[in-house]
């Protein structure tokens, strides 16, 4: 058994080496050696809080008695994001949900990936709330977090997102109960988590998010009677310990080439900038700023898309970046001009993928429930708070009209942002063609689609080339399953990252890429996308293909267009000349089913009826699956137990409707999908799949296996 595991591990490392390159392999080997030799543990020794004091942490000349230091901080603490938080105009925009959330915390119900979980008050910070398991003890470098199941269930409460809720509630009401709760929870956490001991010190990014939350709360509740000199002194020892933890192993964050590097840079930058009295502050400020600038330059692509291929991680990046840029601006330590340029492009990109009615974006790529700055009453999937805040910071204009999403803008930018005029929405009428990241949209008045087609320069998040999202009047009617969990037991162990869970075609049940490990896909599939006009003029047609099944002798072509305002057409060709099983899949929310047959499913949305019609050029079987159970269908195999689910909130999964048709035949094969929104009309698709009749409209397609699709209408 041991030799088998060792062999499997060697294969993973070899595949990672060939995928990510020798530079990455050398860096990770070096970090592993530092850990094995005990260097990391010597850098961050286990200590007791009682062994740390202001005498050893503060620079010479700074008073070290708690009362004296407290007064020094009141006079000389660097300015925070906004210095006008007590203005009535500001307080009136702090959402009332902050009070409900704060009262929930006092009852032991804590924010958890966008919903609440009862953890007790104060929580057992070392216990998994899902199964009551207690984390292993010892130095953080000796703990294997992936052996614990989903470690994020341990970490979430220790991110201190509750500090934002309590801070918002205190700012709105000046009720000292909320300030007292912050201090009680902070002290409870410190008591159970001595420096560098246990699971909650394992991750530098978690330490960074914790530091950001602590700094926010200190500046907001600092004038409450609950904020005593002794408590502030203890908090500073924690901030210093977090800075040392981040600094000790930030190379690991850089090796990830993801939001860890930017976040850990922001953690050091924040501590170094806001606590200049700490002995290591100058080093942390400089190192943090350099890390942020370097990571932004390599992580935000030229089209504004993000290295992690995830809309939620894109938001993480923007929130971390606007926090850092604004702190620098407030303290006269600005970042380089090109960082602002990348930031602006990142804002425009996320806006282009955000639904104008709901404020939600496609649940695309990895979604770990992260919300770095929970500073509004908007629900977790709503992107308008971060877009409003970031757009104002960059342009000094509003992106959206007034709404609950304004609060984050005010916290970050101050009261002056309330008076800003609304700008013309950036790119609101343009179709997105983000070639570097591989995102494309077609937009019309009531509906729009996003199509994925990437030529990967960095590791993919999911195996989902040519996935399509469809939005209609604010509803995500054909959607992505999301993530659910990074480390769940079977059958959810792939966390919806596999090809079969996406709105695309799967060949022979295989993924488009090789799944190597939890966060690594190898043998990256490459896609090519073009946008071309068809007849009639001005009709946008997205035509794309990918080579993920080229080893099997198959190329997948897809064309997407909207021949009428209430009609979408998707044409999928599988080119080749051998026998294969092809499966076309669509995922929709769990809604009333009005009709279902081998080639049709009708669903009832708020805006009306959606009719999805599917026909193939060969004989097919079909499946309609909800929450792993077959609702209808004639496929011979049992349904996938992980099919028919969706997850908008990390750690939660909800039933959804998975509709698929499957063909086993010689290639080439064509699938034609017609989606009718609201209206009811007859749809006829010829058996050869080269002609479609929708009401009085006739569409002629090219011959099967001759992409690109050449569509003509009359």
Secondary structure, 3 states (H helix, E strand, C coil): CHHHHHHHHHHHHHHHHHHHCHHHHHHHHHHHHHHHCCHHHHHCCCCCHHHCCHHHHECCCCCCCHHHHHHHHHHHCCCCCCCCCCCHHHHCCCCCHHHHHHHHHHCCEEEECCEEEECCCCCCCCECCCCCCECCCCEHHHCCHHHHCCCHHHHHHHHCHHHHHHHHHHHHHCCHHHHHHHHHHHHHHHHHCCCCECHHHCCHHHHHHHHHHHHHHHHHHCCCCCCCHHHHHHHHHHHHHHHHHHHHCHHHHHHHCCHHHHHHHHHHHHHHHHCCCECCHHHHHHHHHHHHHHHHHHHECCCCCECCCCHHHHHHHHHHHHHHHHHHHHCCCCCCHHHHHHHHHHHHHHHHCECCCCCEECCCCCCCCCCCCCCCCCCCCECHHHHHHHHHHHHCCECCCCCCCHHHHHHHHCHHHHHCCECCCCCCCCCCEECCCCEEEEECCCEEEEEECCCCCCCCCCCCCCCEEEEECCEEEECCCECCCCCCCCCCCCCCCCHHHCCCEEECCECCCEEEECCEEECCCCEEEEEEEECCCCEEEEEEEECCCHHHCCEEEEEEEEEECCEEEEEEEEECCCEEEEEEEEEEECCCEEEEECCEEEEEECCEEEEEEEEECCCCEEEEEECCEEEEECCCCCCCCCCCEEECCCCCCEEEEEEEEEEEEECCEEEEEEEEECCCCCEEECCCCCEEEECCEEEECCCCCCCCCCCEEC
